[in-house]
C-alpha cells in the first residue's frame, strides 16, 4: 500500500537523523547543548575547578560583555559551561570549537567542551543585542 511506503520512508529519514545525532555525540565527541532548569544561583561568574582536568564555568552574559571575560584552563581540560544572561538574549560562540549557544535570561544552557591544545579561543556574541554587540567578546585561554 502507498501509506506503508510513506511510513517506512519517513521512519527511515527519522532514523538517519537520529543516527547522525548519535554519531555527532559519540564519534566526534560534540556535546549536544542542554537546557537545564533555571535558578538565580547560576547568575554568577565562576570558574570552578572540579578536578585537575575538569572545570565548571558559570558565565553570565550582559550588555556588552561576558562575566568572567577571561577563562583560564590548562590543556586537556574538559569544561562544562553553564550559560545565562542578565538582560537580553546574547550569543555564545567559541571559535574553532563549534560551540553555538544562546544566553537567555531566565534560562541556563549547558554544553561541554574539551580543550586539548594551547591557545586563545575567542568567544563572540553572534546574536544582535544592541549598540555594543560587535564589541561583545570574551576568551578562553588554554595555558
Ligand atoms: Cu551580546 Cu550581541
Backbone and ligand atoms as CSV (ligand in chain L), in Angstrom:
chain,resi,resn,atom,element,x,y,z
A,1,UNK,N,N,0.838,-1.200,0.000
A,1,UNK,CA,C,0.000,0.000,0.000
A,1,UNK,C,C,0.875,1.252,0.000
A,2,UNK,N,N,0.364,2.300,-0.532
A,2,UNK,CA,C,1.089,3.569,-0.633
A,2,UNK,C,C,1.436,4.136,0.753
A,3,UNK,N,N,0.421,4.044,1.677
A,3,UNK,CA,C,0.651,4.611,3.019
A,3,UNK,C,C,1.837,3.949,3.702
A,4,UNK,N,N,1.933,2.639,3.529
A,4,UNK,CA,C,3.021,1.903,4.181
A,4,UNK,C,C,4.360,2.433,3.702
A,5,UNK,N,N,4.427,2.681,2.396
A,5,UNK,CA,C,5.701,3.180,1.869
A,5,UNK,C,C,6.047,4.552,2.466
A,6,UNK,N,N,5.028,5.392,2.629
A,6,UNK,CA,C,5.261,6.720,3.224
A,6,UNK,C,C,5.764,6.572,4.654
A,7,UNK,N,N,5.120,5.661,5.390
A,7,UNK,CA,C,5.524,5.463,6.789
A,7,UNK,C,C,6.957,4.936,6.859
A,8,UNK,N,N,7.259,3.960,6.014
A,8,UNK,CA,C,8.607,3.378,6.027
A,8,UNK,C,C,9.632,4.450,5.655
A,9,UNK,N,N,9.316,5.232,4.652
A,9,UNK,CA,C,10.246,6.272,4.204
A,9,UNK,C,C,10.491,7.305,5.304
A,10,UNK,N,N,9.392,7.759,5.940
A,10,UNK,CA,C,9.601,8.792,6.969
A,10,UNK,C,C,10.313,8.237,8.189
A,11,UNK,N,N,10.041,6.969,8.535
A,11,UNK,CA,C,10.774,6.411,9.677
A,11,UNK,C,C,12.245,6.272,9.325
A,12,UNK,N,N,12.540,5.925,8.079
A,12,UNK,CA,C,13.940,5.796,7.666
A,12,UNK,C,C,14.644,7.138,7.799
A,13,UNK,N,N,13.989,8.208,7.344
A,13,UNK,CA,C,14.588,9.534,7.421
A,13,UNK,C,C,14.829,9.922,8.875
A,14,UNK,N,N,13.821,9.664,9.724
A,14,UNK,CA,C,13.980,9.949,11.156
A,14,UNK,C,C,15.142,9.166,11.732
A,15,UNK,N,N,15.242,7.907,11.333
A,15,UNK,CA,C,16.325,7.048,11.811
A,15,UNK,C,C,17.668,7.605,11.408
A,16,UNK,N,N,17.769,8.116,10.181
A,16,UNK,CA,C,19.021,8.687,9.695
A,16,UNK,C,C,19.403,9.907,10.521
A,17,UNK,N,N,18.427,10.761,10.801
A,17,UNK,CA,C,18.697,11.941,11.627
A,17,UNK,C,C,19.167,11.528,13.023
A,18,UNK,N,N,18.484,10.537,13.555
A,18,UNK,CA,C,18.816,10.075,14.895
A,18,UNK,C,C,20.229,9.512,14.915
A,19,UNK,N,N,20.540,8.739,13.879
A,19,UNK,CA,C,21.879,8.162,13.779
A,19,UNK,C,C,22.928,9.266,13.663
A,20,UNK,N,N,22.608,10.297,12.874
A,20,UNK,CA,C,23.540,11.411,12.683
A,20,UNK,C,C,23.802,12.103,14.012
A,21,UNK,N,N,22.741,12.236,14.818
A,21,UNK,CA,C,22.871,12.871,16.129
A,21,UNK,C,C,23.778,12.036,17.023
A,22,UNK,N,N,23.518,10.737,17.078
A,22,UNK,CA,C,24.334,9.849,17.902
A,22,UNK,C,C,25.771,9.854,17.421
A,23,UNK,N,N,25.928,9.869,16.104
A,23,UNK,CA,C,27.267,9.891,15.522
A,23,UNK,C,C,28.025,11.123,15.997
A,24,UNK,N,N,27.350,12.262,15.978
A,24,UNK,CA,C,27.984,13.501,16.420
A,24,UNK,C,C,28.350,13.458,17.894
A,25,UNK,N,N,27.456,12.892,18.685
A,25,UNK,CA,C,27.692,12.861,20.123
A,25,UNK,C,C,28.854,11.941,20.464
A,26,UNK,N,N,28.872,10.747,19.887
A,26,UNK,CA,C,29.876,9.769,20.294
A,26,UNK,C,C,31.162,9.806,19.485
A,27,UNK,N,N,31.051,9.797,18.184
A,27,UNK,CA,C,32.267,9.708,17.388
A,27,UNK,C,C,33.027,11.009,17.357
A,28,UNK,N,N,32.316,12.099,17.186
A,28,UNK,CA,C,33.024,13.373,17.074
A,28,UNK,C,C,33.120,14.078,18.406
A,29,UNK,N,N,32.566,13.451,19.439
A,29,UNK,CA,C,32.637,13.981,20.805
A,29,UNK,C,C,32.127,15.420,20.894
A,30,UNK,N,N,31.063,15.684,20.195
A,30,UNK,CA,C,30.443,17.007,20.280
A,30,UNK,C,C,29.260,16.868,21.232
A,31,UNK,N,N,29.237,17.729,22.204
A,31,UNK,CA,C,28.177,17.645,23.194
A,31,UNK,C,C,26.936,18.352,22.672
A,32,UNK,N,N,25.795,17.720,22.837
A,32,UNK,CA,C,24.547,18.374,22.440
A,32,UNK,C,C,24.156,19.309,23.580
A,33,UNK,N,N,24.011,20.610,23.293
A,33,UNK,CA,C,23.679,21.537,24.380
A,33,UNK,C,C,22.368,21.153,25.038
A,34,UNK,N,N,22.327,21.324,26.359
A,34,UNK,CA,C,21.089,21.008,27.046
A,34,UNK,C,C,20.611,22.236,27.797
A,35,UNK,N,N,19.322,22.295,27.961
A,35,UNK,CA,C,18.732,23.387,28.701
A,35,UNK,C,C,18.412,22.829,30.073
A,36,UNK,N,N,18.948,23.456,31.132
A,36,UNK,CA,C,18.672,22.936,32.460
A,36,UNK,C,C,17.822,23.936,33.238
A,37,UNK,N,N,17.073,23.454,34.253
A,37,UNK,CA,C,16.160,24.342,34.978
A,37,UNK,C,C,16.884,25.562,35.543
A,38,UNK,N,N,16.260,26.703,35.395
A,38,UNK,CA,C,16.883,27.949,35.825
A,38,UNK,C,C,16.753,28.152,37.320
A,39,UNK,N,N,17.799,28.763,37.839
A,39,UNK,CA,C,17.855,29.074,39.258
A,39,UNK,C,C,18.795,30.276,39.305
A,40,UNK,N,N,18.435,31.318,40.060
A,40,UNK,CA,C,19.216,32.551,40.059
A,40,UNK,C,C,20.667,32.330,40.483
A,41,UNK,N,N,20.935,31.209,41.160
A,41,UNK,CA,C,22.305,30.939,41.601
A,41,UNK,C,C,23.242,30.701,40.423
A,42,UNK,N,N,22.683,30.467,39.232
A,42,UNK,CA,C,23.540,30.295,38.057
A,42,UNK,C,C,24.082,31.629,37.573
A,43,UNK,N,N,23.460,32.722,38.049
A,43,UNK,CA,C,23.908,34.031,37.602
A,43,UNK,C,C,25.104,34.488,38.414
A,44,UNK,N,N,26.206,33.794,38.185
A,44,UNK,CA,C,27.424,34.155,38.901
A,44,UNK,C,C,28.557,33.964,37.906
A,45,UNK,N,N,29.683,34.584,38.217
A,45,UNK,CA,C,30.832,34.446,37.342
A,45,UNK,C,C,31.831,33.594,38.078
A,46,UNK,N,N,31.953,32.356,37.667
A,46,UNK,CA,C,32.838,31.477,38.409
A,46,UNK,C,C,33.485,30.424,37.524
A,47,UNK,N,N,34.780,30.226,37.744
A,47,UNK,CA,C,35.474,29.112,37.109
A,47,UNK,C,C,35.783,28.171,38.258
A,48,UNK,N,N,35.090,27.057,38.290
A,48,UNK,CA,C,35.241,26.141,39.415
A,48,UNK,C,C,36.044,24.918,38.995
A,49,UNK,N,N,37.107,24.668,39.701
A,49,UNK,CA,C,37.933,23.511,39.395
A,49,UNK,C,C,37.352,22.304,40.108
A,50,UNK,N,N,36.898,21.337,39.337
A,50,UNK,CA,C,36.320,20.137,39.942
A,50,UNK,C,C,37.433,19.121,40.139
A,51,UNK,N,N,38.330,19.074,39.149
A,51,UNK,CA,C,39.434,18.133,39.147
A,51,UNK,C,C,40.546,18.775,38.310
A,52,UNK,N,N,41.730,18.149,38.281
A,52,UNK,CA,C,42.832,18.742,37.527
A,52,UNK,C,C,42.495,18.990,36.062
A,53,UNK,N,N,41.645,18.147,35.498
A,53,UNK,CA,C,41.335,18.319,34.078
A,53,UNK,C,C,39.832,18.483,33.844
A,54,UNK,N,N,39.148,18.927,34.873
A,54,UNK,CA,C,37.692,19.086,34.749
A,54,UNK,C,C,37.234,20.357,35.456
A,55,UNK,N,N,36.614,21.232,34.679
A,55,UNK,CA,C,36.189,22.526,35.212
A,55,UNK,C,C,34.720,22.781,34.932
A,56,UNK,N,N,34.112,23.547,35.823
A,56,UNK,CA,C,32.759,24.041,35.587
A,56,UNK,C,C,32.872,25.555,35.498
A,57,UNK,N,N,32.309,26.119,34.439
A,57,UNK,CA,C,32.397,27.568,34.273
A,57,UNK,C,C,30.987,28.144,34.189
A,58,UNK,N,N,30.713,29.088,35.082
A,58,UNK,CA,C,29.404,29.739,35.095
A,58,UNK,C,C,29.556,31.099,34.444
A,59,UNK,N,N,28.904,31.289,33.334
A,59,UNK,CA,C,29.062,32.533,32.580
A,59,UNK,C,C,27.745,33.302,32.550
A,60,UNK,N,N,27.826,34.584,32.886
A,60,UNK,CA,C,26.661,35.448,32.739
A,60,UNK,C,C,26.953,36.442,31.623
A,61,UNK,N,N,26.086,36.478,30.629
A,61,UNK,CA,C,26.226,37.448,29.547
A,61,UNK,C,C,25.346,38.637,29.872
A,62,UNK,N,N,25.849,39.831,29.553
A,62,UNK,CA,C,25.028,41.024,29.720
A,62,UNK,C,C,25.562,42.053,28.737
A,63,UNK,N,N,24.824,43.122,28.543
A,63,UNK,CA,C,25.262,44.161,27.614
A,63,UNK,C,C,26.506,44.847,28.173
A,64,UNK,N,N,27.693,44.800,27.599
A,64,UNK,CA,C,28.043,44.013,26.462
A,64,UNK,C,C,29.328,43.290,26.737
A,65,UNK,N,N,29.221,42.368,27.663
A,65,UNK,CA,C,30.389,41.545,27.961
A,65,UNK,C,C,29.961,40.208,28.560
A,66,UNK,N,N,30.961,39.396,28.766
A,66,UNK,CA,C,30.721,38.121,29.446
A,66,UNK,C,C,31.439,38.195,30.784
A,67,UNK,N,N,30.856,37.597,31.776
A,67,UNK,CA,C,31.457,37.551,33.087
A,67,UNK,C,C,31.518,36.071,33.502
A,68,UNK,N,N,32.686,35.477,33.664
A,68,UNK,CA,C,34.026,36.054,33.527
A,68,UNK,C,C,34.400,36.307,32.061
A,69,UNK,N,N,35.195,37.365,31.861
A,69,UNK,CA,C,35.583,37.723,30.498
A,69,UNK,C,C,36.740,36.900,29.992
A,70,UNK,N,N,37.514,36.369,30.948
A,70,UNK,CA,C,38.650,35.546,30.561
A,70,UNK,C,C,38.623,34.281,31.398
A,71,UNK,N,N,38.627,33.147,30.711
A,71,UNK,CA,C,38.552,31.858,31.387
A,71,UNK,C,C,39.873,31.144,31.125
A,72,UNK,N,N,40.579,30.797,32.196
A,72,UNK,CA,C,41.889,30.164,32.025
A,72,UNK,C,C,41.831,28.715,32.504
A,73,UNK,N,N,42.182,27.787,31.614
A,73,UNK,CA,C,42.221,26.366,31.978
A,73,UNK,C,C,43.479,25.734,31.376
A,74,UNK,N,N,43.970,24.673,31.971
A,74,UNK,CA,C,45.144,24.002,31.387
A,74,UNK,C,C,44.741,23.107,30.205
A,75,UNK,N,N,45.700,22.801,29.323
A,75,UNK,CA,C,45.382,21.942,28.184
A,75,UNK,C,C,44.928,20.558,28.669
A,76,UNK,N,N,44.016,19.972,27.922
A,76,UNK,CA,C,43.493,18.665,28.294
A,76,UNK,C,C,42.253,18.771,29.159
A,77,UNK,N,N,41.814,20.027,29.397
A,77,UNK,CA,C,40.656,20.219,30.264
A,77,UNK,C,C,39.325,19.967,29.567
A,78,UNK,N,N,38.437,19.395,30.347
A,78,UNK,CA,C,37.053,19.283,29.909
A,78,UNK,C,C,36.298,20.341,30.697
A,79,UNK,N,N,35.564,21.166,29.988
A,79,UNK,CA,C,34.882,22.280,30.644
A,79,UNK,C,C,33.377,22.201,30.413
A,80,UNK,N,N,32.639,22.225,31.505
A,80,UNK,CA,C,31.180,22.334,31.421
A,80,UNK,C,C,30.845,23.817,31.517
A,81,UNK,N,N,30.202,24.347,30.489
A,81,UNK,CA,C,29.789,25.743,30.522
A,81,UNK,C,C,28.315,25.830,30.912
A,82,UNK,N,N,28.030,26.662,31.919
A,82,UNK,CA,C,26.646,26.951,32.295
A,82,UNK,C,C,26.423,28.409,31.946
A,83,UNK,N,N,25.574,28.638,30.980
A,83,UNK,CA,C,25.441,29.973,30.430
A,83,UNK,C,C,24.059,30.574,30.668
A,84,UNK,N,N,24.056,31.813,31.138
A,84,UNK,CA,C,22.781,32.516,31.263
A,84,UNK,C,C,22.998,33.994,30.938
A,85,UNK,N,N,21.927,34.752,30.960
A,85,UNK,CA,C,22.031,36.171,30.640
A,85,UNK,C,C,21.351,36.996,31.713
A,86,UNK,N,N,21.905,38.197,31.957
A,86,UNK,CA,C,21.319,39.081,32.960
A,86,UNK,C,C,20.343,40.071,32.338
A,87,UNK,N,N,20.327,40.177,31.006
A,87,UNK,CA,C,19.398,41.131,30.405
A,87,UNK,C,C,18.687,40.579,29.156
A,88,UNK,N,N,19.307,40.708,28.007
A,88,UNK,CA,C,18.630,40.263,26.781
A,88,UNK,C,C,19.292,38.987,26.258
A,89,UNK,N,N,18.791,38.499,25.143
A,89,UNK,CA,C,19.358,37.287,24.558
A,89,UNK,C,C,20.695,37.619,23.891
A,90,UNK,N,N,21.734,36.862,24.258
A,90,UNK,CA,C,23.050,37.021,23.650
A,90,UNK,C,C,23.457,35.691,23.020
A,91,UNK,N,N,24.460,35.796,22.166
A,91,UNK,CA,C,25.019,34.577,21.589
A,91,UNK,C,C,26.275,34.201,22.345
A,92,UNK,N,N,26.731,32.966,22.139
A,92,UNK,CA,C,27.947,32.492,22.797
A,92,UNK,C,C,28.594,31.513,21.831
A,93,UNK,N,N,29.551,32.050,21.084
A,93,UNK,CA,C,30.188,31.236,20.062
A,93,UNK,C,C,31.675,31.143,20.374
A,94,UNK,N,N,32.162,29.931,20.604
A,94,UNK,CA,C,33.600,29.770,20.875
A,94,UNK,C,C,34.259,29.367,19.569
A,95,UNK,N,N,35.177,30.203,19.118
A,95,UNK,CA,C,35.793,29.937,17.809
A,95,UNK,C,C,36.610,28.651,17.840
A,96,UNK,N,N,36.612,27.974,16.719
A,96,UNK,CA,C,37.313,26.705,16.498
A,96,UNK,C,C,36.789,25.548,17.357
A,97,UNK,N,N,35.698,25.765,18.078
A,97,UNK,CA,C,35.166,24.702,18.911
A,97,UNK,C,C,33.749,24.299,18.522
A,98,UNK,N,N,33.206,24.992,17.558
A,98,UNK,CA,C,31.862,24.643,17.110
A,98,UNK,C,C,30.804,24.830,18.186
A,99,UNK,N,N,31.073,25.737,19.134
A,99,UNK,CA,C,30.083,25.985,20.180
A,99,UNK,C,C,29.194,27.139,19.755
A,100,UNK,N,N,27.926,26.901,19.797
A,100,UNK,CA,C,26.955,27.856,19.303
A,100,UNK,C,C,25.779,27.897,20.251
A,101,UNK,N,N,25.940,28.639,21.330
A,101,UNK,CA,C,24.875,28.656,22.336
A,101,UNK,C,C,24.181,30.008,22.371
A,102,UNK,N,N,23.024,30.047,22.990
A,102,UNK,CA,C,22.306,31.286,23.245
A,102,UNK,C,C,22.315,31.504,24.750
A,103,UNK,N,N,22.591,32.748,25.147
A,103,UNK,CA,C,22.475,33.112,26.548
A,103,UNK,C,C,21.100,33.751,26.695
A,104,UNK,N,N,20.225,33.083,27.404
A,104,UNK,CA,C,18.842,33.527,27.505
A,104,UNK,C,C,18.516,33.899,28.945
A,105,UNK,N,N,17.972,35.117,29.170
A,105,UNK,CA,C,17.609,35.474,30.551
A,105,UNK,C,C,16.555,34.506,31.084
A,106,UNK,N,N,16.742,34.063,32.298
A,106,UNK,CA,C,15.780,33.135,32.897
A,106,UNK,C,C,15.946,31.707,32.445
A,107,UNK,N,N,17.067,31.408,31.786
A,107,UNK,CA,C,17.314,30.036,31.353
A,107,UNK,C,C,18.802,29.757,31.459
A,108,UNK,N,N,19.136,28.495,31.588
A,108,UNK,CA,C,20.544,28.103,31.655
A,108,UNK,C,C,20.802,27.099,30.544
A,109,UNK,N,N,21.805,27.374,29.737
A,109,UNK,CA,C,22.178,26.423,28.703
A,109,UNK,C,C,23.542,25.864,29.037
A,110,UNK,N,N,23.638,24.564,28.882
A,110,UNK,CA,C,24.885,23.898,29.255
A,110,UNK,C,C,25.492,23.187,28.069
A,111,UNK,N,N,26.796,23.270,27.972
A,111,UNK,CA,C,27.489,22.475,26.969
A,111,UNK,C,C,28.853,22.093,27.522
A,112,UNK,N,N,29.429,21.054,26.958
A,112,UNK,CA,C,30.729,20.577,27.424
A,112,UNK,C,C,31.731,20.663,26.287
A,113,UNK,N,N,32.898,21.231,26.585
A,113,UNK,CA,C,33.922,21.397,25.555
A,113,UNK,C,C,35.251,20.880,26.098
A,114,UNK,N,N,35.997,20.196,25.233
A,114,UNK,CA,C,37.323,19.727,25.648
A,114,UNK,C,C,38.370,20.608,24.969
A,115,UNK,N,N,39.302,21.118,25.758
A,115,UNK,CA,C,40.374,21.958,25.207
A,115,UNK,C,C,41.689,21.195,25.303
A,116,UNK,N,N,42.123,20.660,24.162
A,116,UNK,CA,C,43.360,19.880,24.164
A,116,UNK,C,C,44.580,20.720,23.841
A,117,UNK,N,N,44.390,21.725,23.002
A,117,UNK,CA,C,45.551,22.477,22.541
A,117,UNK,C,C,45.708,23.841,23.209
A,118,UNK,N,N,46.934,24.206,23.391
A,118,UNK,CA,C,47.266,25.527,23.931
A,118,UNK,C,C,46.710,26.574,22.977
A,119,UNK,N,N,46.368,27.718,23.535
A,119,UNK,CA,C,45.943,28.791,22.649
A,119,UNK,C,C,44.861,29.647,23.254
A,120,UNK,N,N,44.463,30.622,22.447
A,120,UNK,CA,C,43.428,31.544,22.857
A,120,UNK,C,C,42.212,31.298,21.968
A,121,UNK,N,N,41.098,31.053,22.604
A,121,UNK,CA,C,39.848,30.814,21.871
A,121,UNK,C,C,38.916,31.980,22.160
A,122,UNK,N,N,38.649,32.747,21.139
A,122,UNK,CA,C,37.775,33.899,21.357
A,122,UNK,C,C,36.324,33.457,21.479
A,123,UNK,N,N,35.604,34.169,22.324
A,123,UNK,CA,C,34.170,33.928,22.452
A,123,UNK,C,C,33.491,35.171,21.891
A,124,UNK,N,N,32.597,35.001,20.960
A,124,UNK,CA,C,31.923,36.176,20.411
A,124,UNK,C,C,30.408,36.030,20.525
A,125,UNK,N,N,29.775,37.194,20.627
A,125,UNK,CA,C,28.315,37.224,20.678
A,125,UNK,C,C,27.820,37.266,19.241
A,126,UNK,N,N,27.040,36.277,18.864
A,126,UNK,CA,C,26.571,36.228,17.488
A,126,UNK,C,C,25.048,36.391,17.405
A,127,UNK,N,N,24.537,37.109,18.400
A,127,UNK,CA,C,23.099,37.419,18.392
A,127,UNK,C,C,23.013,38.921,18.646
A,128,UNK,N,N,22.379,39.654,17.746
A,128,UNK,CA,C,22.355,41.105,17.893
A,128,UNK,C,C,21.699,41.505,19.214
A,129,UNK,N,N,22.428,42.331,19.989
A,129,UNK,CA,C,21.934,42.657,21.322
A,129,UNK,C,C,22.074,44.143,21.651
A,130,UNK,N,N,22.178,44.993,20.645
A,130,UNK,CA,C,22.248,46.424,20.924
A,130,UNK,C,C,23.510,47.033,20.349
A,131,UNK,N,N,23.734,48.313,20.685
A,131,UNK,CA,C,24.825,49.046,20.035
A,131,UNK,C,C,26.211,48.477,20.342
A,132,UNK,N,N,26.371,47.800,21.483
A,132,UNK,CA,C,27.687,47.267,21.821
A,132,UNK,C,C,27.923,45.856,21.310
A,133,UNK,N,N,26.961,45.347,20.550
A,133,UNK,CA,C,27.014,43.942,20.124
A,133,UNK,C,C,28.334,43.519,19.480
A,134,UNK,N,N,28.812,44.328,18.528
A,134,UNK,CA,C,30.010,43.872,17.794
A,134,UNK,C,C,31.276,43.873,18.641
A,135,UNK,N,N,31.221,44.517,19.809
A,135,UNK,CA,C,32.401,44.514,20.674
A,135,UNK,C,C,32.274,43.534,21.827
A,136,UNK,N,N,31.203,42.768,21.816
A,136,UNK,CA,C,30.976,41.864,22.926
A,136,UNK,C,C,31.748,40.570,22.724
A,137,UNK,N,N,32.794,40.402,23.490
A,137,UNK,CA,C,33.545,39.157,23.386
A,137,UNK,C,C,34.260,38.802,24.676
A,138,UNK,N,N,34.669,37.562,24.720
A,138,UNK,CA,C,35.422,37.060,25.858
A,138,UNK,C,C,36.446,36.091,25.322
A,139,UNK,N,N,37.131,35.380,26.197
A,139,UNK,CA,C,38.065,34.388,25.677
A,139,UNK,C,C,38.337,33.268,26.663
A,140,UNK,N,N,38.745,32.159,26.072
A,140,UNK,CA,C,39.206,31.033,26.865
A,140,UNK,C,C,40.697,30.931,26.576
A,141,UNK,N,N,41.496,30.992,27.635
A,141,UNK,CA,C,42.948,30.864,27.474
A,141,UNK,C,C,43.346,29.468,27.947
A,142,UNK,N,N,43.897,28.700,27.029
A,142,UNK,CA,C,44.366,27.374,27.398
A,142,UNK,C,C,45.874,27.487,27.560
A,143,UNK,N,N,46.318,27.420,28.784
A,143,UNK,CA,C,47.722,27.691,29.049
A,143,UNK,C,C,48.268,26.879,30.231
L,1,LIG,CU1,CU,25.509,40.229,23.103
L,1,LIG,CU2,CU,25.336,40.553,20.712
